[in-house]
Amino acid sequence: MVMTSTIITPRESRVSLPVPPAYIGKQVEVKFVLIDKKDTPKPATRLSNMFRGVFSKEDAESFNRHVKTMREEWDDI
């Protein structure tokens, strides 16, 4: 079974849906499901924001130097 799904916000009581060519002439199921705002996914938190303030300034600078060195070594490969 192939399924196509999309989330829309209707502006009126009628909605027009594009039908994939492979579905023409075949029986399809159309559902309307109200999405509760509390169920909508939250935007992903950036990894850098999750670790902000975890390292001391000195540790962060040391880590950044280490990462820079590693990336330069990758370029040499």
C-alpha positions as a printed Julia matrix, in Angstrom:
77×3 Matrix{Float64}:
   0.0    0.0     0.0
   1.31   3.45   -0.93
   0.23   6.37    1.23
   0.49  10.08    0.6
   0.09  12.43    3.55
   0.24  16.17    4.05
  -0.84  18.67    6.7
  -2.87  21.69    5.61
  -4.78  24.54    7.24
  -8.06  24.96    5.32
  -9.13  28.56    4.64
 -12.7   27.59    3.71
 -15.04  24.59    3.86
 -13.91  23.13    0.51
 -10.46  21.65   -0.09
  -8.97  20.59   -3.43
  -6.48  17.74   -3.34
  -4.1   16.78   -6.13
  -4.38  13.08   -6.96
  -1.23  11.21   -8.04
  -1.56   9.77  -11.57
  -1.17   6.21  -10.21
  -4.33   6.72   -8.11
  -6.6    7.79  -10.97
  -9.48   5.34  -11.42
  -8.7    3.53   -8.16
 -10.5    3.59   -4.84
  -8.75   5.85   -2.3
  -9.5    6.7     1.33
  -9.59  10.34    2.41
  -9.49  11.21    6.12
  -9.7   14.49    7.97
  -7.94  14.43   11.34
  -7.88  17.5    13.56
  -4.39  18.04   14.96
  -4.4   19.38   18.48
  -1.78  22.09   18.97
  -0.28  20.26   21.93
   0.36  17.25   19.65
   2.36  19.21   17.06
   6.09  18.5    17.2
   8.32  21.12   18.75
  11.11  22.55   16.63
  14.32  20.61   17.1
  16.67  22.08   19.68
  20.09  22.81   18.28
  22.74  20.61   19.79
  24.87  23.66   20.56
  22.02  25.13   22.63
  21.68  21.92   24.63
  25.3   22.1    25.77
  25.55  25.87   26.29
  27.24  26.58   29.61
  28.26  22.95   30.25
  31.96  23.55   29.58
  34.07  26.19   31.26
  35.4   28.82   28.87
  38.87  27.24   29.02
  37.53  23.73   28.34
  35.44  25.03   25.43
  38.45  26.76   23.86
  40.55  23.61   24.3
  37.82  21.5    22.75
  37.47  23.9    19.8
  41.26  23.73   19.2
  41.07  19.94   19.29
  38.15  19.85   16.82
  39.95  22.26   14.5
  43.05  20.04   14.54
  40.95  16.93   13.81
  39.22  18.64   10.88
  42.56  19.71    9.45
  43.75  16.1     9.7
  40.65  14.98    7.76
  41.55  17.43    5.0
  44.98  15.79    4.72
  43.5   12.35    4.05
